[in-house]
Amino acid sequence: MLLFVGLGNPGAEYARNRHNIGFMAVDAIVRRHGFSPWRAKFHGEVCEGTIGDEKIVALKPTTYMNDSGRAVVACCQFYKIEPKDVVVFHDELDLDPGRLKVKLGGGHAGHNGLRSIGAHIGPDYRRVRLGIGHPGSKDRVTSHVLGDFAKVDRDWLEPLLDDVAASADLLVARDDTGFMNRLAGKPAEKAPPPAKPAAPKPAAAGPEPAAKNAMAETLRRLLAAKKR
């Protein structure tokens, strides 16, 4: 049995926030694989389903991001799920939009949802890091993560969520490398590199040495004729 946890904040006002991409990913998995209806439990919303031959419990904490661990530990204790069988889907500032990586264990890198989960079950759980990009400066991070995805983001966001759901069988099989490789070519296309500036044209060549000598000789003769 695995526990799929999507991180986000509850409520319609947060539904399209970049910080809620974890909720979106788990919702996409639940829809694609025909899980049971969501119900309120474990300080969150929970449902169950099967992917391959494995039973999956899906959880969206409704405690707000900073207290996500309270919902995760309650669910783990009820189902007797170990940290190594927990997969957390969350937003990642340090990855370009549309990129993703999977890792086991590690720190929270300032992510309050991961910080809370680690405080309750330790660091040894799997993370699916979903890139949302960095705004460029630390003082803009809060407004960036709590801001809604722009319309242009749909070009990569919706295909990414569909592909995560379609490839969830690899996560279930613990084939994290296969999962990442399958999705490696899926993010939005990069902008083309800027055109290289045209090479400067070479300066016009001056007269050849022989021509220079002929001109000098002609000038010398003209001056000599004037003196006569």
MDAnalysis code that builds the backbone (N, CA, C; Angstrom):
import MDAnalysis as mda
import numpy as np

u = mda.Universe.empty(684, n_residues=228, atom_resindex=np.repeat(np.arange(228), 3), trajectory=True)
u.add_TopologyAttr("name", ["N", "CA", "C"] * 228)
u.add_TopologyAttr("resid", np.arange(1, 229))
u.add_TopologyAttr("resname", ["MET", "LEU", "LEU", "PHE", "VAL", "GLY", "LEU", "GLY", "ASN", "PRO", "GLY", "ALA", "GLU", "TYR", "ALA", "ARG", "ASN", "ARG", "HIS", "ASN", "ILE", "GLY", "PHE", "MET", "ALA", "VAL", "ASP", "ALA", "ILE", "VAL", "ARG", "ARG", "HIS", "GLY", "PHE", "SER", "PRO", "TRP", "ARG", "ALA", "LYS", "PHE", "HIS", "GLY", "GLU", "VAL", "CYS", "GLU", "GLY", "THR", "ILE", "GLY", "ASP", "GLU", "LYS", "ILE", "VAL", "ALA", "LEU", "LYS", "PRO", "THR", "THR", "TYR", "MET", "ASN", "ASP", "SER", "GLY", "ARG", "ALA", "VAL", "VAL", "ALA", "CYS", "CYS", "GLN", "PHE", "TYR", "LYS", "ILE", "GLU", "PRO", "LYS", "ASP", "VAL", "VAL", "VAL", "PHE", "HIS", "ASP", "GLU", "LEU", "ASP", "LEU", "ASP", "PRO", "GLY", "ARG", "LEU", "LYS", "VAL", "LYS", "LEU", "GLY", "GLY", "GLY", "HIS", "ALA", "GLY", "HIS", "ASN", "GLY", "LEU", "ARG", "SER", "ILE", "GLY", "ALA", "HIS", "ILE", "GLY", "PRO", "ASP", "TYR", "ARG", "ARG", "VAL", "ARG", "LEU", "GLY", "ILE", "GLY", "HIS", "PRO", "GLY", "SER", "LYS", "ASP", "ARG", "VAL", "THR", "SER", "HIS", "VAL", "LEU", "GLY", "ASP", "PHE", "ALA", "LYS", "VAL", "ASP", "ARG", "ASP", "TRP", "LEU", "GLU", "PRO", "LEU", "LEU", "ASP", "ASP", "VAL", "ALA", "ALA", "SER", "ALA", "ASP", "LEU", "LEU", "VAL", "ALA", "ARG", "ASP", "ASP", "THR", "GLY", "PHE", "MET", "ASN", "ARG", "LEU", "ALA", "GLY", "LYS", "PRO", "ALA", "GLU", "LYS", "ALA", "PRO", "PRO", "PRO", "ALA", "LYS", "PRO", "ALA", "ALA", "PRO", "LYS", "PRO", "ALA", "ALA", "ALA", "GLY", "PRO", "GLU", "PRO", "ALA", "ALA", "LYS", "ASN", "ALA", "MET", "ALA", "GLU", "THR", "LEU", "ARG", "ARG", "LEU", "LEU", "ALA", "ALA", "LYS", "LYS", "ARG"])
u.atoms.positions = np.array([
    [0.845, -1.200, 0.000],
    [0.000, 0.000, 0.000],
    [0.878, 1.246, 0.000],
    [0.477, 2.219, -0.806],
    [1.189, 3.494, -0.870],
    [0.257, 4.631, -0.490],
    [0.834, 5.685, 0.041],
    [0.100, 6.911, 0.338],
    [0.598, 8.005, -0.593],
    [-0.295, 8.518, -1.453],
    [0.002, 9.646, -2.322],
    [-0.541, 10.910, -1.649],
    [0.348, 11.829, -1.334],
    [-0.034, 13.073, -0.658],
    [0.162, 14.246, -1.603],
    [-0.891, 15.018, -1.827],
    [-0.771, 16.253, -2.582],
    [-0.740, 17.423, -1.622],
    [0.213, 18.332, -1.800],
    [0.311, 19.490, -0.904],
    [-0.319, 20.720, -1.543],
    [-0.994, 21.493, -0.702],
    [-1.643, 22.723, -1.139],
    [-2.390, 23.343, 0.011],
    [-3.138, 24.373, -0.285],
    [-3.988, 25.035, 0.710],
    [-5.449, 24.851, 0.319],
    [-6.327, 24.599, 1.290],
    [-7.744, 24.383, 0.968],
    [-8.473, 25.693, 0.670],
    [-9.548, 25.593, -0.087],
    [-10.373, 26.770, -0.361],
    [-10.260, 27.235, -1.796],
    [-11.376, 27.767, -2.305],
    [-11.443, 28.176, -3.709],
    [-10.434, 29.275, -4.040],
    [-10.116, 30.132, -3.063],
    [-9.213, 31.248, -3.334],
    [-7.783, 30.785, -3.607],
    [-7.452, 29.563, -3.197],
    [-6.106, 29.034, -3.410],
    [-6.049, 27.999, -4.541],
    [-7.173, 27.662, -5.097],
    [-7.264, 26.492, -5.979],
    [-6.302, 26.546, -7.165],
    [-6.055, 27.731, -7.739],
    [-5.189, 27.839, -8.923],
    [-3.800, 28.363, -8.579],
    [-3.483, 28.448, -7.282],
    [-2.154, 28.908, -6.872],
    [-1.059, 27.954, -7.340],
    [0.108, 28.497, -7.603],
    [1.262, 27.642, -7.915],
    [1.572, 26.702, -6.747],
    [1.335, 27.169, -5.536],
    [1.601, 26.368, -4.331],
    [0.708, 25.127, -4.271],
    [-0.362, 25.109, -5.065],
    [-1.325, 24.004, -5.027],
    [-1.125, 22.972, -6.127],
    [0.005, 22.992, -6.788],
    [0.220, 22.040, -7.876],
    [0.243, 20.606, -7.361],
    [0.579, 20.415, -6.083],
    [0.525, 19.070, -5.493],
    [-0.902, 18.544, -5.426],
    [-1.838, 19.406, -4.996],
    [-3.258, 19.041, -5.022],
    [-3.678, 18.653, -6.448],
    [-3.269, 19.480, -7.415],
    [-3.668, 19.267, -8.806],
    [-3.165, 17.921, -9.327],
    [-1.924, 17.570, -8.968],
    [-1.350, 16.312, -9.444],
    [-2.107, 15.107, -8.891],
    [-2.409, 15.140, -7.597],
    [-3.135, 14.021, -6.990],
    [-4.562, 13.959, -7.534],
    [-5.192, 15.099, -7.745],
    [-6.529, 15.109, -8.352],
    [-6.504, 14.436, -9.730],
    [-5.467, 14.720, -10.513],
    [-5.360, 14.139, -11.851],
    [-5.195, 12.620, -11.773],
    [-4.417, 12.140, -10.813],
    [-4.234, 10.692, -10.632],
    [-5.548, 10.035, -10.228],
    [-6.256, 10.651, -9.287],
    [-7.524, 10.102, -8.798],
    [-8.548, 10.007, -9.931],
    [-8.630, 11.047, -10.754],
    [-9.581, 11.034, -11.874],
    [-9.233, 9.950, -12.883],
    [-7.977, 9.884, -13.251],
    [-7.578, 8.955, -14.315],
    [-7.761, 7.494, -13.911],
    [-7.520, 7.192, -12.634],
    [-7.523, 5.798, -12.202],
    [-8.797, 5.406, -11.446],
    [-9.802, 6.264, -11.488],
    [-11.114, 5.914, -10.964],
    [-11.150, 5.594, -9.483],
    [-10.520, 6.429, -8.674],
    [-10.539, 6.234, -7.222],
    [-11.953, 6.482, -6.672],
    [-12.137, 6.110, -5.416],
    [-13.406, 6.359, -4.738],
    [-13.615, 7.859, -4.542],
    [-14.830, 8.289, -4.212],
    [-15.064, 9.713, -3.953],
    [-14.245, 10.196, -2.745],
    [-13.920, 11.477, -2.761],
    [-13.205, 12.079, -1.625],
    [-14.125, 12.133, -0.409],
    [-13.539, 11.930, 0.774],
    [-14.289, 12.080, 2.015],
    [-13.391, 12.753, 3.050],
    [-13.988, 13.443, 3.981],
    [-13.226, 14.156, 5.008],
    [-12.739, 13.176, 6.077],
    [-11.422, 13.167, 6.300],
    [-10.833, 12.291, 7.307],
    [-9.357, 12.649, 7.471],
    [-8.798, 12.352, 8.622],
    [-7.370, 12.565, 8.901],
    [-6.944, 14.021, 8.688],
    [-7.771, 14.966, 9.098],
    [-7.455, 16.393, 8.924],
    [-7.234, 16.718, 7.445],
    [-8.005, 16.057, 6.580],
    [-7.862, 16.302, 5.156],
    [-8.969, 15.641, 4.375],
    [-8.734, 15.481, 3.086],
    [-9.636, 14.732, 2.219],
    [-8.894, 13.491, 1.756],
    [-9.570, 12.348, 1.790],
    [-8.924, 11.080, 1.472],
    [-9.802, 10.258, 0.545],
    [-9.183, 9.471, -0.315],
    [-9.892, 8.515, -1.150],
    [-8.951, 7.350, -1.444],
    [-9.494, 6.292, -2.019],
    [-8.706, 5.084, -2.245],
    [-8.914, 4.573, -3.669],
    [-7.922, 3.858, -4.156],
    [-8.005, 3.260, -5.476],
    [-6.902, 2.248, -5.659],
    [-6.798, 1.746, -6.878],
    [-5.786, 0.744, -7.210],
    [-5.096, 1.145, -8.503],
    [-3.786, 1.038, -8.491],
    [-2.989, 1.243, -9.703],
    [-2.128, -0.005, -9.866],
    [-2.329, -0.710, -10.966],
    [-1.698, -2.018, -11.094],
    [-2.319, -2.957, -10.074],
    [-1.474, -3.583, -9.292],
    [-1.964, -4.476, -8.242],
    [-1.819, -3.857, -6.860],
    [-1.505, -2.551, -6.818],
    [-1.203, -1.905, -5.537],
    [-2.353, -1.005, -5.097],
    [-2.714, -1.120, -3.833],
    [-3.723, -0.223, -3.268],
    [-3.061, 1.119, -2.959],
    [-3.752, 2.190, -3.332],
    [-3.248, 3.546, -3.128],
    [-4.256, 4.329, -2.293],
    [-3.766, 4.988, -1.269],
    [-4.558, 5.956, -0.511],
    [-4.097, 7.345, -0.945],
    [-5.021, 8.199, -1.358],
    [-4.695, 9.575, -1.755],
    [-5.163, 10.528, -0.665],
    [-4.334, 11.493, -0.341],
    [-4.620, 12.424, 0.755],
    [-4.300, 13.854, 0.336],
    [-5.230, 14.754, 0.612],
    [-4.983, 16.192, 0.474],
    [-5.233, 16.828, 1.839],
    [-4.177, 17.194, 2.571],
    [-4.368, 17.818, 3.883],
    [-5.157, 19.123, 3.763],
    [-6.075, 19.330, 4.687],
    [-6.834, 20.592, 4.721],
    [-6.451, 21.418, 5.941],
    [-5.260, 21.181, 6.431],
    [-4.749, 21.888, 7.611],
    [-4.029, 23.175, 7.237],
    [-3.964, 23.501, 5.961],
    [-3.106, 24.521, 5.382],
    [-1.677, 23.981, 5.339],
    [-0.921, 24.507, 4.402],
    [0.390, 23.959, 4.059],
    [1.294, 23.756, 5.272],
    [1.367, 24.746, 6.143],
    [2.341, 24.715, 7.231],
    [2.103, 23.607, 8.245],
    [0.931, 22.985, 8.228],
    [0.617, 21.937, 9.205],
    [0.267, 20.622, 8.505],
    [0.791, 20.432, 7.295],
    [0.452, 19.250, 6.498],
    [0.824, 17.943, 7.189],
    [1.879, 17.958, 7.981],
    [2.353, 16.736, 8.617],
    [1.349, 16.107, 9.560],
    [0.488, 16.914, 10.138],
    [-0.504, 16.381, 11.085],
    [-1.476, 15.446, 10.363],
    [-1.860, 15.795, 9.149],
    [-2.743, 14.929, 8.364],
    [-2.003, 13.676, 7.890],
    [-0.757, 13.854, 7.462],
    [0.015, 12.721, 6.942],
    [0.257, 11.674, 8.024],
    [0.667, 12.100, 9.218],
    [0.960, 11.122, 10.272],
    [-0.306, 10.409, 10.726],
    [-1.438, 11.114, 10.766],
    [-2.701, 10.471, 11.165],
    [-3.087, 9.384, 10.167],
    [-2.915, 9.673, 8.870],
    [-3.248, 8.697, 7.831],
    [-2.284, 7.512, 7.877],
    [-1.001, 7.775, 8.057],
    [-0.004, 6.707, 8.132],
    [-0.278, 5.775, 9.308],
    [-0.626, 6.349, 10.442],
    [-0.881, 5.528, 11.621],
    [-2.108, 4.644, 11.433],
    [-3.150, 5.170, 10.813],
    [-4.380, 4.401, 10.624],
    [-4.139, 3.218, 9.670],
    [-3.446, 3.482, 8.559],
    [-3.236, 2.432, 7.556],
    [-1.937, 1.650, 7.778],
    [-1.171, 2.054, 8.787],
    [0.123, 1.411, 9.069],
    [1.060, 1.500, 7.863],
    [1.174, 2.707, 7.338],
    [2.036, 2.978, 6.186],
    [3.363, 3.553, 6.679],
    [4.451, 2.994, 6.208],
    [5.782, 3.461, 6.598],
    [6.201, 4.653, 5.736],
    [7.107, 5.488, 6.260],
    [7.544, 6.664, 5.487],
    [8.040, 6.335, 4.081],
    [8.726, 5.201, 3.894],
    [9.258, 4.861, 2.569],
    [8.143, 4.604, 1.554],
    [6.925, 4.405, 2.031],
    [5.779, 4.156, 1.147],
    [4.889, 5.390, 0.996],
    [5.412, 6.534, 1.413],
    [4.709, 7.812, 1.256],
    [5.330, 8.563, 0.079],
    [4.478, 9.038, -0.837],
    [4.925, 9.828, -1.989],
    [4.239, 11.191, -1.911],
    [5.033, 12.243, -1.789],
    [4.496, 13.598, -1.634],
    [4.707, 14.386, -2.923],
    [3.638, 14.951, -3.458],
    [3.680, 15.790, -4.658],
    [3.646, 17.252, -4.218],
    [4.640, 18.031, -4.631],
    [4.704, 19.422, -4.144],
    [5.355, 20.334, -5.176],
    [5.144, 21.628, -4.998],
    [5.730, 22.642, -5.860],
    [7.217, 22.793, -5.548],
    [8.004, 23.098, -6.577],
    [9.454, 23.226, -6.423],
    [9.949, 24.480, -7.128],
    [10.442, 25.437, -6.350],
    [10.946, 26.696, -6.893],
    [12.225, 26.512, -7.707],
    [13.026, 25.529, -7.335],
    [14.346, 25.375, -7.944],
    [14.328, 24.574, -9.243],
    [13.144, 24.297, -9.766],
    [13.028, 23.637, -11.074],
    [12.232, 24.537, -12.011],
    [12.626, 24.573, -13.267],
    [11.894, 25.362, -14.259],
    [10.458, 24.869, -14.376],
    [9.536, 25.749, -14.743],
    [8.143, 25.324, -14.917],
    [8.017, 24.139, -15.861],
    [7.291, 23.119, -15.404],
    [7.089, 21.931, -16.220],
    [8.092, 20.827, -16.002],
    [9.215, 21.122, -15.357],
    [10.206, 20.098, -15.048],
    [9.805, 19.383, -13.762],
    [10.276, 18.162, -13.618],
    [10.036, 17.467, -12.355],
    [11.198, 16.541, -12.034],
    [11.328, 16.229, -10.761],
    [12.311, 15.263, -10.290],
    [11.705, 14.484, -9.141],
    [12.178, 13.250, -8.963],
    [11.742, 12.417, -7.845],
    [12.963, 12.127, -6.986],
    [12.811, 12.240, -5.689],
    [13.919, 11.908, -4.807],
    [13.382, 11.267, -3.531],
    [14.236, 10.502, -2.898],
    [13.917, 9.883, -1.613],
    [14.731, 10.568, -0.541],
    [14.043, 11.075, 0.480],
    [14.730, 11.700, 1.597],
    [15.291, 13.065, 1.259],
    [16.053, 13.608, 2.196],
    [16.644, 14.928, 2.017],
    [15.982, 15.966, 2.905],
    [16.401, 17.198, 2.748],
    [15.860, 18.286, 3.560],
    [14.595, 18.866, 2.957],
    [14.120, 19.938, 3.580],
    [12.874, 20.560, 3.107],
    [13.114, 21.785, 2.241],
    [14.377, 22.288, 2.200],
    [14.743, 23.432, 1.352],
    [13.815, 24.632, 1.547],
    [13.338, 24.819, 2.774],
    [12.488, 25.962, 3.070],
    [11.022, 25.778, 2.742],
    [10.644, 24.613, 2.240],
    [9.238, 24.363, 1.911],
    [8.507, 23.983, 3.193],
    [7.531, 24.787, 3.597],
    [6.883, 24.575, 4.899],
    [6.056, 23.297, 4.967],
    [5.515, 22.865, 3.853],
    [4.779, 21.603, 3.846],
    [5.700, 20.433, 4.121],
    [6.852, 20.417, 3.446],
    [7.833, 19.357, 3.674],
    [8.413, 19.438, 5.075],
    [8.634, 20.639, 5.556],
    [9.144, 20.827, 6.914],
    [8.200, 20.177, 7.929],
    [6.895, 20.408, 7.747],
    [5.908, 19.860, 8.679],
    [5.850, 18.333, 8.593],
    [5.877, 17.795, 7.382],
    [5.830, 16.340, 7.222],
    [7.065, 15.698, 7.852],
    [8.225, 16.286, 7.599],
    [9.450, 15.757, 8.181],
    [9.434, 15.760, 9.697],
    [8.812, 16.769, 10.280],
    [8.734, 16.846, 11.740],
    [7.860, 15.739, 12.320],
    [6.936, 15.196, 11.520],
    [6.011, 14.175, 12.013],
    [6.430, 12.749, 11.653],
    [7.010, 12.538, 10.459],
    [7.343, 11.153, 10.072],
    [8.810, 10.992, 9.691],
    [9.601, 12.048, 9.837],
    [10.996, 11.971, 9.431],
    [11.175, 12.280, 7.952],
    [12.439, 12.301, 7.471],
    [12.710, 12.737, 6.090],
    [12.665, 11.637, 5.036],
    [12.516, 10.386, 5.446],
    [12.712, 9.281, 4.505],
    [11.461, 8.894, 3.734],
    [10.881, 9.864, 3.060],
    [9.733, 9.617, 2.188],
    [10.094, 10.117, 0.797],
    [9.349, 9.701, -0.204],
    [9.621, 10.089, -1.589],
    [8.915, 11.399, -1.917],
    [9.579, 12.197, -2.743],
    [9.017, 13.492, -3.143],
    [8.984, 13.589, -4.664],
    [7.869, 13.998, -5.200],
    [7.773, 14.330, -6.620],
    [7.771, 15.855, -6.682],
    [8.888, 16.401, -7.110],
    [9.110, 17.848, -7.111],
    [8.646, 18.409, -8.454],
    [7.608, 19.212, -8.420],
    [6.985, 19.748, -9.637],
    [7.406, 21.204, -9.811],
    [8.173, 21.474, -10.843],
    [8.752, 22.802, -11.024],
    [7.734, 23.891, -11.317],
    [7.885, 25.004, -10.601],
    [7.064, 26.190, -10.879],
    [7.947, 27.397, -11.192],
    [9.270, 27.206, -11.140],
    [10.186, 28.301, -11.433],
    [10.353, 29.252, -10.254],
    [11.454, 29.994, -10.278],
    [11.764, 30.959, -9.219],
    [11.512, 32.370, -9.743],
    [10.937, 33.250, -8.931],
    [10.637, 34.607, -9.420],
    [11.874, 35.479, -9.589],
    [13.022, 35.019, -9.108],
    [14.247, 35.788, -9.320],
    [14.821, 36.446, -8.095],
    [13.983, 36.733, -7.123],
    [14.481, 37.330, -5.879],
    [13.686, 36.786, -4.697],
    [14.347, 36.699, -3.552],
    [13.749, 36.092, -2.374],
    [12.500, 36.829, -1.902],
    [12.482, 38.152, -2.020],
    [11.349, 38.914, -1.515],
    [10.088, 38.767, -2.374],
    [10.212, 38.107, -3.524],
    [9.038, 37.883, -4.384],
    [8.519, 36.445, -4.313],
    [9.165, 35.594, -3.492],
    [8.800, 34.180, -3.452],
    [7.364, 33.981, -2.967],
    [6.985, 34.639, -1.879],
    [5.650, 34.432, -1.308],
    [4.557, 34.801, -2.306],
    [4.692, 35.951, -2.946],
    [3.666, 36.358, -3.910],
    [3.670, 35.444, -5.132],
    [4.827, 34.873, -5.449],
    [4.915, 33.964, -6.594],
    [4.187, 32.655, -6.306],
    [4.498, 32.019, -5.185],
    [3.897, 30.712, -4.908],
    [2.408, 30.837, -4.591],
    [1.998, 31.951, -4.008],
    [0.580, 32.145, -3.689],
    [-0.173, 32.858, -4.810],
    [0.504, 33.087, -5.916],
    [-0.153, 33.653, -7.087],
    [-0.711, 32.544, -7.969],
    [-1.730, 32.863, -8.750],
    [-2.337, 31.884, -9.644],
    [-1.448, 31.631, -10.870],
    [-1.539, 30.426, -11.397],
    [-0.911, 30.152, -12.679],
    [-1.529, 31.075, -13.733],
    [-0.706, 31.583, -14.624],
    [-1.189, 32.436, -15.712],
    [-1.806, 31.570, -16.814],
    [-2.589, 32.203, -17.686],
    [-3.211, 31.465, -18.784],
    [-2.175, 30.776, -19.653],
    [-1.054, 31.433, -19.873],
    [-0.020, 30.848, -20.726],
    [0.564, 29.584, -20.115],
    [0.470, 29.443, -18.784],
    [0.998, 28.243, -18.122],
    [0.204, 26.985, -18.468],
    [-1.013, 27.156, -18.963],
    [-1.811, 25.976, -19.314],
    [-1.138, 25.143, -20.390],
    [-0.303, 25.784, -21.208],
    [0.359, 25.073, -22.296],
    [1.260, 23.949, -21.785],
    [1.815, 24.122, -20.577],
    [2.645, 23.050, -20.021],
    [2.011, 22.384, -18.813],
    [1.185, 23.134, -18.049],
    [0.643, 22.595, -16.795],
    [-0.319, 21.436, -17.031],
    [-1.297, 21.628, -17.914],
    [-2.290, 20.578, -18.117],
    [-1.688, 19.306, -18.720],
    [-0.811, 19.419, -19.742],
    [-0.156, 18.197, -20.232],
    [0.711, 17.525, -19.172],
    [1.379, 18.320, -18.340],
    [2.215, 17.734, -17.285],
    [1.380, 16.923, -16.312],
    [0.263, 17.485, -15.858],
    [-0.596, 16.775, -14.907],
    [-1.153, 15.499, -15.526],
    [-1.539, 15.566, -16.800],
    [-2.036, 14.372, -17.496],
    [-0.952, 13.293, -17.565],
    [0.277, 13.710, -17.845],
    [1.367, 12.748, -17.976],
    [1.765, 12.153, -16.623],
    [1.715, 12.958, -15.572],
    [1.985, 12.436, -14.231],
    [0.969, 11.342, -13.892],
    [-0.305, 11.613, -14.180],
    [-1.358, 10.631, -13.893],
    [-1.176, 9.368, -14.739],
    [-0.846, 9.545, -16.007],
    [-0.691, 8.396, -16.904],
    [0.514, 7.544, -16.541],
    [1.519, 8.153, -15.925],
    [2.754, 7.437, -15.590],
    [2.835, 7.041, -14.120],
    [1.737, 7.183, -13.398],
    [1.757, 6.878, -11.958],
    [2.088, 5.419, -11.683],
    [1.854, 4.552, -12.683],
    [2.183, 3.134, -12.482],
    [3.667, 2.934, -12.212],
    [4.521, 3.794, -12.769],
    [5.960, 3.685, -12.531],
    [6.319, 4.101, -11.111],
    [5.618, 5.085, -10.575],
    [5.831, 5.450, -9.174],
    [5.417, 4.303, -8.264],
    [4.305, 3.671, -8.605],
    [3.818, 2.541, -7.811],
    [4.830, 1.397, -7.841],
    [5.474, 1.203, -8.989],
    [6.470, 0.138, -9.134],
    [7.827, 0.531, -8.550],
    [7.916, 1.706, -7.940],
    [9.162, 2.246, -7.362],
    [10.217, 2.492, -8.431],
    [9.800, 2.669, -9.664],
    [10.723, 2.952, -10.759],
    [10.779, 4.464, -10.971],
    [11.421, 5.148, -10.038],
    [11.459, 6.609, -10.096],
    [12.239, 7.102, -11.318],
    [13.317, 6.399, -11.652],
    [14.103, 6.789, -12.825],
    [13.284, 6.639, -14.104],
    [12.557, 5.526, -14.217],
    [11.705, 5.332, -15.382],
    [10.621, 6.396, -15.479],
    [10.061, 6.775, -14.344],
    [9.047, 7.822, -14.298],
    [9.618, 9.140, -14.817],
    [10.797, 9.512, -14.321],
    [11.406, 10.767, -14.759],
    [11.781, 10.720, -16.228],
    [12.298, 9.577, -16.683],
    [12.689, 9.469, -18.092],
    [11.479, 9.565, -19.020],
    [10.366, 8.960, -18.617],
    [9.167, 8.999, -19.464],
    [8.662, 10.421, -19.624],
    [8.799, 11.224, -18.566],
    [8.291, 12.586, -18.624],
    [9.344, 13.603, -19.040],
    [10.562, 13.142, -19.303],
    [11.661, 14.076, -19.558],
    [11.406, 14.982, -20.749],
    [10.725, 14.483, -21.781],
    [10.494, 15.300, -22.966],
    [9.173, 16.020, -22.964],
    [8.452, 16.021, -21.822],
    [7.092, 16.549, -21.808],
    [6.953, 18.035, -21.499],
    [7.897, 18.679, -20.769],
    [7.642, 20.073, -20.412],
    [7.566, 21.005, -21.610],
    [7.101, 22.219, -21.334],
    [6.945, 23.200, -22.406],
    [8.269, 23.431, -23.105],
    [8.180, 23.703, -24.398],
    [9.395, 23.914, -25.166],
    [10.109, 25.165, -24.681],
    [11.442, 25.066, -24.696],
    [12.225, 26.228, -24.300],
    [12.196, 27.267, -25.413],
    [12.325, 28.518, -25.010],
    [12.402, 29.572, -26.021],
    [13.672, 29.379, -26.835],
    [13.640, 29.687, -28.121],
    [14.843, 29.523, -28.934],
    [15.941, 30.440, -28.447],
    [17.204, 30.036, -28.566],
    [18.296, 30.901, -28.114],
    [18.349, 32.162, -28.950],
    [18.790, 33.268, -28.354],
    [18.863, 34.516, -29.121],
    [19.812, 34.373, -30.296],
    [19.457, 35.049, -31.381],
    [20.295, 34.977, -32.583],
    [21.648, 35.617, -32.311],
    [22.691, 35.012, -32.871],
    [24.020, 35.580, -32.696],
    [24.148, 36.837, -33.545],
    [24.797, 37.866, -33.002],
    [24.966, 39.086, -33.812],
    [25.822, 38.791, -35.038],
    [25.481, 39.468, -36.137],
    [26.233, 39.259, -37.380],
    [27.678, 39.694, -37.203],
    [28.573, 38.935, -37.780],
    [29.992, 39.277, -37.684],
    [30.243, 40.584, -38.425],
    [31.056, 41.477, -37.852],
    [31.321, 42.750, -38.536],
    [32.024, 42.519, -39.869],
    [31.632, 43.318, -40.844],
    [32.253, 43.191, -42.162],
    [33.695, 43.689, -42.096],
    [34.593, 43.005, -42.782],
    [35.988, 43.463, -42.765],
    [36.113, 44.816, -43.457],
    [37.012, 45.609, -42.938],
    [37.227, 46.932, -43.526],
    [37.740, 46.783, -44.952],
    [37.376, 47.767, -45.780],
    [37.821, 47.711, -47.174],
    [39.339, 47.716, -47.227],
    [39.863, 46.865, -48.052],
    [41.315, 46.769, -48.165],
    [41.876, 48.033, -48.802],
    [43.000, 48.502, -48.313],
    [43.651, 49.667, -48.896],
    [44.383, 49.297, -50.173],
    [44.949, 50.240, -50.852],
    [45.665, 49.944, -52.092],
    [46.862, 49.043, -51.847],
    [47.187, 48.246, -52.821],
    [48.334, 47.350, -52.720],
    [49.613, 48.190, -52.653],
    [50.685, 47.627, -52.093],
    [51.950, 48.373, -51.998],
    [52.430, 48.899, -53.345],
    [52.282, 48.094, -54.439],
    [52.763, 48.549, -55.758],
    [52.001, 49.777, -56.214],
    [50.668, 49.778, -55.956],
    [49.856, 50.935, -56.353],
    [50.272, 52.171, -55.571],
    [50.570, 51.967, -54.265],
    [51.017, 53.095, -53.441],
    [52.291, 53.710, -54.016],
    [53.220, 52.866, -54.436],
    [54.493, 53.365, -54.975],
    [54.283, 54.143, -56.274],
    [53.344, 53.655, -57.121],
    [53.084, 54.343, -58.394],
    [52.487, 55.717, -58.164],
    [51.582, 55.820, -57.175],
    [50.963, 57.109, -56.858],
    [52.009, 58.090, -56.339],
    [52.906, 57.586, -55.505],
    [53.949, 58.464, -54.955],
    [54.879, 58.985, -56.054],
    [55.217, 58.118, -57.027],
    [56.098, 58.524, -58.121],
    [55.421, 59.590, -58.995],
    [54.112, 59.427, -59.283],
    [53.380, 60.405, -60.083],
    [53.359, 61.760, -59.398],
    [53.129, 61.758, -58.065],
    [53.091, 63.013, -57.311],
    [54.453, 63.683, -57.332],
    [55.524, 62.902, -57.226],
    [56.879, 63.469, -57.229],
    [57.177, 64.173, -58.561],
    [56.760, 63.541, -59.683],
    [57.003, 64.118, -60.994],
    [56.225, 65.420, -61.188],
    [54.978, 65.487, -60.692],
    [54.192, 66.710, -60.819],
    [54.827, 67.853, -60.071],
    [55.313, 67.581, -58.873],
    [55.972, 68.618, -58.087],
    [57.260, 69.093, -58.759],
    [58.010, 68.176, -59.352],
    [59.259, 68.542, -60.013],
    [58.978, 69.421, -61.245],
    [57.862, 69.109, -61.951],
    [57.518, 69.903, -63.150],
    [57.154, 71.328, -62.781],
    [56.491, 71.520, -61.625],
    [56.098, 72.868, -61.196],
    [57.328, 73.724, -60.892],
    [58.399, 73.100, -60.420],
    [59.590, 73.870, -60.033],
    [60.363, 74.345, -61.252],
    [60.159, 73.761, -62.382],
    [60.911, 74.147, -63.585],
    [60.444, 75.474, -64.157],
])
